[in-house]
Amino acid sequence: MNTSELNYFGQDILIAYLKERKCKSYKGFLDLHYDDLITSSSSFSNWKKMDNYWAFKFLREAESLGLDLNEKVKSERLGKWVKIYWEGIIKEHKKLIYISSPTSNTSSPDFTSKVASSTSDPASISKIHNLRKRQIIDYNENQMAKKNIRRQFTQSNDKVIQSAQVVQSKNENENEQEIDNLTNFDLTYHSLNPAKMWTLKSSDYLKVIYEYAQNLPYESYLHSFIINDVDKEAESLFQEEEWEEIFSFNLQKVPKIDKSLTDLMKKYSITDLSLFQKIIFEPFLPANILYSNKEHFDLNYIHLAYSIIHTLWENEDFTLDSSRLEGWYQHNIWSPIIDPIFHNSKINLVMEFFRLKGDRLEIGGIEAGRKWEGKNGRKYLRDSLKLGKMLRDMLVQLIKECNGDEQIIRKLQTVGMLHSANRFQLITMDIPNGYICRIKRFDIQEVAGQINNPPLAFVIKDILRAKAIMMQTLELVQEKKSNLNDLDDFDDNGKEVNRSEQYTTHQTITLSETHKTPSRNFKQSL
């Protein structure tokens, strides 16, 4: 390959290795070209970035040659040798930088005598000359990388975004988080099974997302292969019918709330405070009906929620303004409204996570804020992204609990609650097809400062829905765990069951780990 055709340093030796070696391995390539890689480390600030970069290049060149080395490379990189190897590369590279640096004293008598003693023959002189030339070029490249690593890789037409340091973003949108290293994103995509990707009608959805997100200079839902139903940026990547398909395919039904519950909420949804005070102290059950916790728990919860908020509404001067702290909202509104609904269930709210009692299995989460700044507010957008990634992490674990059984996991949902000041929003996440996670957002609701303006009933209804969805998810997980089909060694006809064949034909799927939030560079106030 002509050097003018190279897209990055070392491409020629990498391709030659993959073509010529019978036994190909990532470690074998690195060991063979240790000296060459020392000169290529100028653009990296730590060993992980170097390893991610070269692993991606190795897999990409292998794929272009028709080689599938994904699993082998993944296994190799689990070894402790990886860190030791790359830290050694960085250490040796720093030595070269010191020798070639203008600030190093290379003109001293001692240094000159050492060089002279080692260059007594023409071959040695040529070798030292070439090494010095390579060192000086490498030093200059290193300085350029520190000034503007993005410009360096844009000019070389390299699609892989990498950073030697966090670069100050020029984007004025404060909600955008700068990506420090996207190499893991590339590796994740290439490790997925193409046969299991969501491909319907006119597009391979995962490929569309990957090709767009790999060049984004800030973190997005798309880096975790999450599609958000209000994400206009993601929507612009697809045709109108494709977008509709994404949010209609294998859609989970929203749980219906029993009429007895909605009737009670309607009864309490009056705006006359004096009339409300009379109604709230009346029994919510007919006189001839004895209370049963199993049958009437949700009715009791609704009555309790209205009774607690009623104590705030009684004060005519009461307002929910920006002077109130997040802790006040948590203590006086959200904890009394949210926590009690789960008291008769197997679900515990621990800090910001909804967990199975006596277990660490998580099925939902909460993100809270002090102020409501609107749908485009910085806090709301950041909390939405954080909660979305949290819900995806939970799905990853739930899939493991279900042994990747595709029939089960396509029905799983995790639940999120966002509340900022007195605003509330319910969101759900599922995996409709392939490796794509889908977020559905419910309407933003409000706990009013004045009696039922707007009605509290809409907040309570969404909390009841959240509980119902979590219970459905737990039932699905339990159904898989308690399945007795694997207990029998013989079928109904007395034929021996072949377990290995059963597991081979069983449709399973796994989700990759959620994309980690990159380091960010915050502007200092002047």
C-alpha positions as CSV (number, residue, x, y, z in Angstrom):
1,M,0.0,0.0,0.0
2,N,1.4,3.4,-1.0
3,T,1.9,5.7,2.1
4,S,-0.1,8.4,0.4
5,E,-3.1,6.1,0.6
6,L,-2.8,5.5,4.3
7,N,-5.7,6.8,6.5
8,Y,-3.8,6.5,9.8
9,F,-0.3,5.7,11.1
10,G,0.3,1.9,11.2
11,Q,-2.5,0.9,8.8
12,D,0.0,-0.7,6.4
13,I,1.6,-2.9,9.1
14,L,-1.8,-3.9,10.5
15,I,-3.2,-5.0,7.1
16,A,0.1,-6.8,6.4
17,Y,-0.2,-8.7,9.7
18,L,-3.8,-9.7,9.1
19,K,-3.0,-10.9,5.6
20,E,0.2,-12.8,6.2
21,R,-0.2,-14.4,9.6
22,K,-2.0,-17.7,9.8
23,C,-2.7,-17.4,13.5
24,K,-4.1,-13.9,14.0
25,S,-4.6,-12.2,17.4
26,Y,-4.8,-8.7,18.8
27,K,-2.0,-9.4,21.3
28,G,0.2,-11.0,18.7
29,F,0.0,-7.9,16.5
30,L,0.8,-5.6,19.5
31,D,3.7,-7.7,20.6
32,L,5.2,-7.8,17.1
33,H,5.0,-4.1,16.6
34,Y,5.8,-2.7,20.0
35,D,8.4,-0.3,18.7
36,D,6.2,1.0,16.0
37,L,3.3,1.7,18.4
38,I,5.6,3.8,20.7
39,T,5.7,6.5,18.0
40,S,1.9,6.5,17.6
41,S,0.8,7.3,21.1
42,S,1.1,11.1,20.8
43,S,-2.7,11.6,20.5
44,F,-3.6,9.7,23.7
45,S,-3.6,10.7,27.3
46,N,-4.1,7.3,28.9
47,W,-3.7,3.6,28.2
48,K,-7.5,2.9,27.9
49,K,-7.8,5.3,25.0
50,M,-4.9,3.7,23.2
51,D,-6.3,0.2,23.7
52,N,-9.8,1.3,22.5
53,Y,-8.3,3.0,19.4
54,W,-6.1,0.1,18.3
55,A,-8.7,-2.6,19.1
56,F,-11.2,-0.8,16.9
57,K,-8.7,-0.4,14.1
58,F,-7.8,-4.1,14.4
59,L,-11.4,-5.2,14.2
60,R,-12.3,-2.8,11.4
61,E,-9.4,-3.9,9.2
62,A,-10.2,-7.6,10.0
63,E,-13.8,-7.1,9.0
64,S,-12.8,-5.5,5.7
65,L,-10.7,-8.6,5.0
66,G,-13.7,-10.9,5.8
67,L,-12.4,-12.0,9.2
68,D,-14.6,-12.2,12.3
69,L,-12.3,-11.7,15.3
70,N,-14.7,-9.9,17.6
71,E,-15.0,-12.6,20.3
72,K,-11.3,-13.4,20.2
73,V,-10.3,-9.7,20.7
74,K,-12.9,-9.2,23.4
75,S,-11.5,-12.2,25.3
76,E,-7.9,-11.1,24.9
77,R,-8.6,-7.6,26.2
78,L,-9.9,-9.0,29.5
79,G,-6.3,-9.9,30.5
80,K,-4.1,-7.9,32.9
81,W,-1.4,-7.7,30.2
82,V,-3.4,-5.0,28.4
83,K,-2.8,-2.2,31.0
84,I,0.8,-3.2,31.5
85,Y,1.5,-3.2,27.7
86,W,0.0,0.2,27.0
87,E,1.4,1.9,30.1
88,G,4.8,0.6,28.9
89,I,4.1,2.2,25.4
90,I,3.2,5.5,27.0
91,K,6.3,5.5,29.2
92,E,8.7,4.8,26.3
93,H,6.9,7.4,24.2
94,K,7.5,10.0,26.9
95,K,11.2,9.2,26.8
96,L,11.2,9.9,23.1
97,I,9.4,13.2,23.6
98,Y,11.9,14.2,26.2
99,I,14.9,13.5,23.9
100,S,13.4,15.4,21.0
101,S,12.0,18.3,23.1
102,P,13.7,21.7,22.5
103,T,13.9,22.1,26.2
104,S,16.0,18.9,26.7
105,N,19.8,19.5,26.9
106,T,20.9,17.5,23.9
107,S,23.9,19.7,23.2
108,S,25.7,19.0,26.5
109,P,29.2,17.3,26.3
110,D,28.0,14.2,28.1
111,F,25.1,13.7,25.7
112,T,27.2,14.4,22.6
113,S,29.8,11.9,23.7
114,K,27.2,9.2,24.3
115,V,25.7,9.7,20.9
116,A,29.1,9.7,19.2
117,S,30.2,6.5,20.9
118,S,27.2,4.7,19.7
119,T,27.4,5.9,16.0
120,S,30.8,4.7,14.9
121,D,29.6,3.1,11.7
122,P,27.5,4.4,8.8
123,A,24.6,2.0,9.6
124,S,24.3,3.3,13.2
125,I,24.5,6.9,12.0
126,S,21.6,6.3,9.6
127,K,19.6,4.6,12.3
128,I,20.1,7.4,14.8
129,H,19.3,10.0,12.1
130,N,16.0,8.3,11.3
131,L,15.1,7.8,14.9
132,R,15.8,11.5,15.7
133,K,13.8,12.5,12.6
134,R,10.8,10.4,13.7
135,Q,11.1,11.7,17.3
136,I,11.0,15.3,16.2
137,I,8.0,14.7,13.9
138,D,6.2,12.9,16.7
139,Y,6.9,15.7,19.2
140,N,5.4,18.3,16.8
141,E,2.4,16.1,16.2
142,N,2.0,15.8,20.0
143,Q,1.9,19.5,20.4
144,M,-0.6,19.9,17.6
145,A,-2.8,17.2,19.2
146,K,-2.8,19.1,22.5
147,K,-3.9,22.3,20.8
148,N,-6.7,20.8,18.7
149,I,-7.1,17.1,18.5
150,R,-10.4,17.3,16.7
151,R,-8.9,19.4,13.8
152,Q,-6.1,16.8,13.4
153,F,-8.5,13.9,12.9
154,T,-10.9,15.8,10.7
155,Q,-8.1,16.7,8.4
156,S,-7.0,13.1,8.2
157,N,-10.6,12.1,7.3
158,D,-10.6,9.6,10.2
159,K,-14.2,8.8,11.2
160,V,-13.2,7.7,14.7
161,I,-13.5,10.6,17.1
162,Q,-10.8,10.5,19.8
163,S,-9.4,13.1,22.2
164,A,-6.1,13.5,23.9
165,Q,-7.8,15.8,26.3
166,V,-11.2,17.3,26.8
167,V,-11.6,19.9,24.1
168,Q,-13.5,23.1,24.9
169,S,-16.8,22.8,23.0
170,K,-17.8,25.7,20.8
171,N,-21.4,24.7,20.8
172,E,-23.4,27.4,22.7
173,N,-26.0,24.9,23.8
174,E,-25.2,24.3,27.4
175,N,-27.2,21.1,27.5
176,E,-24.8,19.4,25.1
177,Q,-22.1,17.3,26.8
178,E,-18.8,16.9,25.1
179,I,-17.6,13.4,24.2
180,D,-14.2,12.6,25.4
181,N,-13.8,9.3,23.6
182,L,-16.3,7.5,21.3
183,T,-14.1,4.5,20.6
184,N,-16.2,2.3,23.0
185,F,-19.3,3.3,21.1
186,D,-17.7,2.0,17.8
187,L,-16.6,-1.3,19.4
188,T,-20.1,-1.8,20.9
189,Y,-21.8,-1.4,17.5
190,H,-19.4,-3.8,15.8
191,S,-19.8,-6.4,18.5
192,L,-23.6,-6.7,17.8
193,N,-25.1,-9.5,15.7
194,P,-26.3,-8.0,12.4
195,A,-28.8,-10.8,12.1
196,K,-30.6,-9.5,15.2
197,M,-30.7,-5.8,14.4
198,W,-34.0,-4.2,13.7
199,T,-34.5,-4.0,10.0
200,L,-37.9,-3.3,8.7
201,K,-39.2,-1.7,5.5
202,S,-36.6,0.8,4.3
203,S,-33.9,1.1,6.9
204,D,-31.5,-0.7,9.3
205,Y,-32.4,1.4,12.3
206,L,-29.3,0.6,14.3
207,K,-27.0,1.4,11.4
208,V,-28.7,4.8,10.9
209,I,-28.3,5.7,14.5
210,Y,-24.6,4.5,14.6
211,E,-23.6,6.4,11.5
212,Y,-25.1,9.6,12.9
213,A,-24.1,9.3,16.5
214,Q,-20.5,8.3,16.0
215,N,-19.6,11.9,14.9
216,L,-21.7,13.8,17.5
217,P,-19.5,16.1,19.7
218,Y,-21.8,15.7,22.7
219,E,-23.5,12.8,24.5
220,S,-26.9,11.7,23.2
221,Y,-29.5,9.0,23.9
222,L,-28.4,7.5,20.6
223,H,-24.9,6.5,22.0
224,S,-26.8,3.9,24.1
225,F,-29.1,3.0,21.1
226,I,-32.0,4.6,22.9
227,I,-34.8,6.3,20.8
228,N,-36.7,9.0,22.7
229,D,-40.2,9.8,21.4
230,V,-39.7,13.6,21.7
231,D,-36.2,13.7,20.3
232,K,-36.5,15.8,17.1
233,E,-32.9,15.2,16.2
234,A,-33.4,11.5,16.2
235,E,-36.7,11.9,14.3
236,S,-34.9,13.8,11.5
237,L,-32.9,10.7,10.8
238,F,-35.9,8.7,9.7
239,Q,-38.8,9.0,7.2
240,E,-42.2,9.8,8.7
241,E,-43.5,6.3,8.2
242,E,-40.3,4.8,9.8
243,W,-40.7,7.0,12.9
244,E,-44.3,5.9,13.2
245,E,-43.2,2.3,12.8
246,I,-40.6,2.6,15.6
247,F,-43.2,3.9,18.1
248,S,-46.1,1.6,17.1
249,F,-44.3,-1.7,16.7
250,N,-44.8,-4.2,19.6
251,L,-46.3,-1.4,21.7
252,Q,-47.1,-2.2,25.3
253,K,-50.6,-1.4,26.4
254,V,-51.0,1.3,29.1
255,P,-52.6,-0.2,32.2
256,K,-56.2,0.8,32.7
257,I,-57.2,2.2,36.0
258,D,-60.3,0.7,37.7
259,K,-63.5,2.8,37.5
260,S,-63.9,2.8,41.2
261,L,-60.6,4.6,41.5
262,T,-61.3,7.2,38.8
263,D,-64.8,7.8,40.3
264,L,-63.2,8.6,43.7
265,M,-60.7,11.0,42.1
266,K,-63.5,12.7,40.2
267,K,-65.4,13.2,43.5
268,Y,-62.3,14.8,45.0
269,S,-61.6,17.0,41.9
270,I,-63.6,20.0,43.0
271,T,-62.3,23.5,43.2
272,D,-64.5,24.7,46.1
273,L,-62.3,24.4,49.2
274,S,-65.2,24.5,51.8
275,L,-67.0,21.7,49.9
276,F,-63.8,19.7,49.5
277,Q,-63.2,19.9,53.3
278,K,-66.6,18.4,53.8
279,I,-66.1,15.6,51.3
280,I,-62.6,14.6,52.3
281,F,-63.7,13.7,55.8
282,E,-66.5,11.4,54.6
283,P,-66.0,7.7,54.4
284,F,-64.8,6.6,50.9
285,L,-66.6,3.3,51.3
286,P,-70.4,2.7,51.6
287,A,-71.5,2.2,55.2
288,N,-72.3,-1.5,54.7
289,I,-68.8,-2.3,53.3
290,L,-65.9,-3.4,55.6
291,Y,-62.5,-2.2,54.6
292,S,-60.2,-4.8,53.1
293,N,-56.6,-4.0,52.5
294,K,-56.5,-6.4,49.6
295,E,-59.6,-4.9,47.8
296,H,-59.5,-1.3,48.9
297,F,-55.9,-0.4,49.3
298,D,-55.7,1.8,46.2
299,L,-58.9,3.7,47.3
300,N,-57.3,4.3,50.7
301,Y,-54.2,5.5,49.0
302,I,-56.1,8.1,46.9
303,H,-57.9,9.3,50.0
304,L,-54.6,9.6,51.8
305,A,-53.0,11.6,49.0
306,Y,-55.8,14.1,48.8
307,S,-55.9,14.5,52.6
308,I,-52.1,15.3,52.7
309,I,-52.3,17.8,49.9
310,H,-55.4,19.3,51.4
311,T,-53.3,20.5,54.4
312,L,-51.4,22.7,51.9
313,W,-54.5,23.9,50.0
314,E,-56.1,25.1,53.3
315,N,-53.7,28.1,53.4
316,E,-55.1,30.7,51.1
317,D,-51.7,32.4,50.7
318,F,-49.9,29.2,49.9
319,T,-47.9,29.2,46.7
320,L,-45.4,26.8,45.0
321,D,-42.7,29.3,44.0
322,S,-39.0,29.1,43.2
323,S,-38.0,29.9,46.7
324,R,-38.8,26.4,48.0
325,L,-35.9,23.9,48.1
326,E,-35.9,20.5,46.5
327,G,-36.0,18.9,50.0
328,W,-39.2,20.8,50.8
329,Y,-40.9,19.4,47.7
330,Q,-39.6,15.9,48.4
331,H,-40.8,15.9,52.0
332,N,-44.2,17.7,51.6
333,I,-45.4,16.6,48.2
334,W,-43.6,13.7,46.4
335,S,-42.8,11.4,49.3
336,P,-46.4,11.5,50.6
337,I,-47.9,10.9,47.2
338,I,-45.5,8.4,45.7
339,D,-44.2,6.2,48.6
340,P,-47.5,4.9,50.1
341,I,-48.8,3.4,46.8
342,F,-46.1,0.7,47.1
343,H,-46.7,-0.3,50.7
344,N,-48.8,-3.4,49.7
345,S,-46.4,-4.5,47.0
346,K,-43.1,-6.3,46.6
347,I,-41.5,-3.0,45.6
348,N,-39.3,-0.8,47.8
349,L,-38.2,2.8,46.9
350,V,-34.6,3.0,48.0
351,M,-33.1,6.4,47.4
352,E,-33.8,6.9,43.7
353,F,-34.4,3.3,42.8
354,F,-37.5,1.1,42.8
355,R,-36.2,-2.4,43.9
356,L,-37.7,-5.8,44.6
357,K,-38.0,-6.2,48.3
358,G,-35.1,-8.3,49.8
359,D,-33.3,-8.0,46.4
360,R,-31.2,-5.5,44.5
361,L,-33.2,-6.1,41.3
362,E,-34.2,-2.7,40.0
363,I,-37.2,-1.9,37.9
364,G,-37.6,1.8,38.1
365,G,-36.0,5.1,39.1
366,I,-36.6,8.7,40.0
367,E,-34.8,11.9,39.2
368,A,-35.8,15.1,41.1
369,G,-35.1,18.8,40.7
370,R,-35.8,22.0,42.6
371,K,-37.0,24.2,39.8
372,W,-39.2,23.7,36.8
373,E,-37.5,25.5,33.8
374,G,-39.7,24.0,31.1
375,K,-39.1,21.1,28.6
376,N,-35.9,22.8,27.3
377,G,-34.5,23.6,30.8
378,R,-30.9,22.4,31.4
379,K,-31.8,20.4,34.5
380,Y,-34.8,18.7,32.9
381,L,-32.8,17.6,29.8
382,R,-29.8,16.3,31.8
383,D,-32.1,14.5,34.3
384,S,-34.0,13.0,31.3
385,L,-30.8,11.6,29.8
386,K,-29.5,10.3,33.1
387,L,-32.8,8.6,33.9
388,G,-33.0,7.1,30.4
389,K,-29.6,5.5,30.8
390,M,-30.5,4.3,34.3
391,L,-33.6,2.6,32.9
392,R,-31.6,0.9,30.2
393,D,-29.1,-0.4,32.8
394,M,-32.1,-1.9,34.6
395,L,-33.2,-3.6,31.3
396,V,-29.7,-5.1,30.8
397,Q,-30.0,-6.7,34.3
398,L,-33.6,-7.8,33.8
399,I,-32.6,-9.5,30.5
400,K,-29.9,-11.5,32.4
401,E,-32.5,-12.5,35.0
402,C,-34.7,-13.9,32.1
403,N,-31.7,-15.6,30.5
404,G,-32.2,-13.5,27.4
405,D,-35.5,-15.2,26.6
406,E,-36.7,-13.0,23.7
407,Q,-40.4,-13.9,24.2
408,I,-40.2,-12.5,27.7
409,I,-37.9,-9.5,27.3
410,R,-39.9,-7.9,24.5
411,K,-42.7,-7.4,27.1
412,L,-40.4,-6.0,29.8
413,Q,-40.7,-2.3,30.8
414,T,-38.8,-0.2,33.2
415,V,-40.4,2.9,34.7
416,G,-39.0,6.4,35.4
417,M,-40.4,9.3,37.3
418,L,-39.2,12.9,36.7
419,H,-40.3,15.6,39.1
420,S,-39.0,19.1,39.1
421,A,-40.6,21.4,41.7
422,N,-44.3,20.6,41.5
423,R,-44.2,19.1,38.0
424,F,-44.3,15.3,37.4
425,Q,-43.7,13.1,34.3
426,L,-43.9,9.4,33.9
427,I,-41.7,7.7,31.3
428,T,-41.3,4.0,30.3
429,M,-38.7,2.1,28.4
430,D,-38.9,-1.2,26.5
431,I,-37.1,-3.1,23.8
432,P,-39.5,-3.4,20.9
433,N,-37.1,-5.1,18.5
434,G,-33.4,-5.7,17.9
435,Y,-31.0,-3.9,20.2
436,I,-33.0,-0.6,20.3
437,C,-34.5,0.7,23.5
438,R,-37.6,2.9,23.2
439,I,-38.7,5.7,25.6
440,K,-42.3,6.7,25.8
441,R,-43.1,9.9,27.7
442,F,-46.5,10.6,29.3
443,D,-47.8,14.2,29.6
444,I,-46.2,16.5,32.2
445,Q,-48.6,16.8,35.2
446,E,-48.7,19.4,38.0
447,V,-49.5,19.4,41.7
448,A,-51.4,22.7,42.0
449,G,-50.7,25.3,44.7
450,Q,-54.4,26.1,44.8
451,I,-57.1,23.4,45.1
452,N,-57.3,21.2,42.0
453,N,-56.1,23.9,39.6
454,P,-55.2,21.8,37.6
455,P,-56.7,18.5,39.1
456,L,-54.4,16.4,41.3
457,A,-56.1,13.3,39.8
458,F,-53.9,13.3,36.7
459,V,-50.7,13.0,38.8
460,I,-52.2,10.2,40.9
461,K,-53.4,8.3,37.9
462,D,-49.9,8.2,36.4
463,I,-48.5,7.0,39.7
464,L,-51.0,4.2,39.7
465,R,-50.0,3.4,36.2
466,A,-46.3,3.3,37.2
467,K,-47.0,0.8,39.9
468,A,-49.1,-1.4,37.6
469,I,-46.3,-1.5,34.9
470,M,-43.7,-2.4,37.5
471,M,-45.8,-5.2,38.8
472,Q,-46.3,-6.5,35.3
473,T,-42.5,-6.6,34.8
474,L,-41.9,-8.4,38.1
475,E,-44.5,-11.0,37.1
476,L,-42.7,-11.6,33.8
477,V,-39.4,-12.1,35.5
478,Q,-41.0,-14.4,38.1
479,E,-42.7,-16.4,35.3
480,K,-39.4,-17.1,33.7
481,K,-37.7,-18.0,37.0
482,S,-40.5,-20.4,38.0
483,N,-40.8,-22.1,34.7
484,L,-40.8,-25.9,35.4
485,N,-40.3,-27.0,31.7
486,D,-36.5,-27.5,32.4
487,L,-37.3,-29.9,35.2
488,D,-38.3,-32.8,33.0
489,D,-35.7,-35.0,31.4
490,F,-38.3,-36.7,29.3
491,D,-41.2,-35.3,27.2
492,D,-44.8,-36.5,27.3
493,N,-44.0,-39.3,24.9
494,G,-41.2,-40.6,27.0
495,K,-38.5,-39.3,24.6
496,E,-35.3,-37.9,26.2
497,V,-35.1,-34.1,26.1
498,N,-31.9,-32.9,24.4
499,R,-31.0,-29.9,26.5
500,S,-28.0,-28.7,24.3
501,E,-30.3,-28.7,21.2
502,Q,-33.0,-26.9,23.2
503,Y,-30.6,-24.1,24.2
504,T,-29.1,-23.8,20.7
505,T,-32.5,-23.2,19.1
506,H,-33.8,-21.0,21.9
507,Q,-34.2,-17.4,20.8
508,T,-32.1,-15.2,23.1
509,I,-30.7,-11.7,23.0
510,T,-28.4,-9.6,25.2
511,L,-28.0,-5.8,25.5
512,S,-24.6,-4.2,25.5
513,E,-23.6,-2.1,28.5
514,T,-25.0,1.4,28.5
515,H,-22.7,4.1,27.1
516,K,-20.8,5.7,29.9
517,T,-21.1,9.4,30.4
518,P,-17.9,11.0,29.2
519,S,-15.8,13.5,31.1
520,R,-17.0,17.1,30.6
521,N,-15.3,20.4,30.5
522,F,-17.2,23.2,32.4
523,K,-16.6,26.9,31.5
524,Q,-15.4,28.9,34.5
525,S,-17.4,32.0,35.3
526,L,-15.4,35.2,34.7
